């Protein structure tokens, strides 16, 4: 049961600083953080107070809108601080880690012996539920729903993204158990998409509908694969899980422990000897990047350059991040940089630069906007990087106008912000497409639900 | 270069937030950003951005216009001196005569247009959009060389204020501003926009000028004294920039190679015009109907209009399919108006303006196709569920 997915529209950005296939350990951080902002739309209700001791895997807060969805500590230790921002919004929960983790012990289970409700309850209680995302809206799944299918993309095409096949090489057993557990949750199939070229290590995974994916980024985006396999109609729900999270779910069933250790790729042009590291979610960025960075004027991104979140040097790794990218800040002036065919060091997907003549060249982009925001003038450029069967500019305009009927008819249910990341990158008017889509999805949650 | 940057930062001080001239910041920013791409970094969304911006896009169009402009300047001199027997026909003489006539028009066009753009930017508190860089050069290029400068100034003001700013500025206009300026001049000052004298500079100082455009002669049933090659190379009377198809083709090549201009619109426009002209050739009742279809493509403003005006992304159709329909219809209407309306022998201007109004309708139907597909899929899945 293998169906090929071939994508033509898109863009592979070739950047410097790809991770070598080597894994190293990172010294254990003194303080780990859990940031509620990693889980979009969740308002946390705290269970613990400052000064409480927690085990790894112990619940520290739950979602105000769905009390069953719980969030757990990645390490054992003492709640050092609950940082709040404006209007007392919880920004992050800092945990001073013990030298050795003590885990909350759940019983070992075989998902094949469990009912749907039992699997659900186990995932909710253990803190694994936040790994399950829902489309439409790109938020944590509602535990009361039964999705029409579950999609897992085991092919990362984003620039410098961690290689899924390498990361999960030794975790295939846990991955299989995770798949078995997820299969219990849907009335339909579990769809697993893998790279088309070469031999995939996921070839023999059981209980899934396997798809081979070919083409440029965003071919690896799960939203693109959903659109090709079984597009989302109004009122339908599908769930998505990333492969590393599937393995964490599998490990929970195998060992009874919530193990937040993941293999993270530290990449980017400013990183010396880019490679992989085993770290626990929420680790201090400083411990990960110490001594590996070339200069001071850099931006550290938890995630890839297109969709990641900016983190401070004294900040922490995101809960769900598999990649950390370090690139130069672009707070510099560039003389006559707007001239066509000037500045060959700055990549352009348009043919007003020279990049299209050097398809193999690798770039080291900085964070400069390379221009200023302008009215929408150029047409056709968004469509060139949008493999979904939607009209991106028309949809963005409908979103800007908060026209719900139009958004619905133009396909808002089929998109997530990450599907518009390349439009962020290529569009001439420097329109913030991902932000517009995120705000529009939030509006839809409020108005339609 | 650090010195220059520091100097500019020093000059910009009084324009910063909370300072004395804060309101005028868009004006000074517009000048500064022409020297330097600013040091703004990404705050939301993707952390890295493409090198392309609106300045670069617009300058690419200006570059594409340069060959036609240079030839236009030369041809202005050529058309003048060829009327006077025994004149000095050296390149320099012709070129500088043309430059003497055309340069003031370009200066007036930019001064008036950019003046209005800056005023609106300051008044509305947004940055100056680069759209007028192209319009400001296009407008003199579609005018007769002897148009009085004050008429040019009023046409520019009309196009920018009524045609663009009234709709909300760059990106919001319905009509191509440059064509609107020409249409305004055409209907407001008809005696200066058509006839047999206006295409030759300083015609009043020359005895017995004969400078009718080819389409004008045809409309009156006169013989055409030019070969197809003359029309292709551009040694014919006409608006400043429109005569040389060769120079325009160089521009078209630049636009298509850089991807800035839509090849879909250009190609479908040419196909539409060629098919329509062939159809009239077959009927062949009047001189204009009998005018060879190849000549239709190389004469008058058709080539210039289809390459530089029809491809304006703001006023054209915005969907890929829409662009093809839009181009085909422009080609069709251009020839139709030429053949059936001798009062306006230059049909391409009106054809494009007409299609500007219809472009949103074309897009509406194209996008509706996508919407209908989605609705059908929804209905099908509901049917499956209930079954």
Interface residues (C-beta under 8 A of the other chain):
Chain A: X13 X231 X233 X234 X236 X299 X301 X305 X306 X307 X308 X310 X325 X327 X329 X330 X331 X332 X333 X334 X335 X336 X337 X338 X339 X340 X343 X346 X347 X348 X349 X350 X351 X352 X353 X355 X365 X366 X367 X368 X369 X370 X371 X372 X373 X374 X375 X376 X377 X378 X379 X380 X383 X389 X390 X391 X393 X394 X409 X410 X411 X417 X421 X422 X424 X425 X426 X427 X428 X429 X430 X432 X433 X434 X435
Chain B: X1 X5 X33 X34 X35 X36 X37 X38 X39 X40 X41 X42 X44 X45 X46 X47 X48 X49 X50 X51 X52 X53 X54 X55 X56 X57 X59 X60 X63 X127 X129 X130 X131 X169 X170 X171 X172 X257 X258 X259 X260 X262 X313 X314 X316 X318 X319 X320 X323 X363 X367 X370 X371 X373 X374 X375 X377 X378 X381 X382
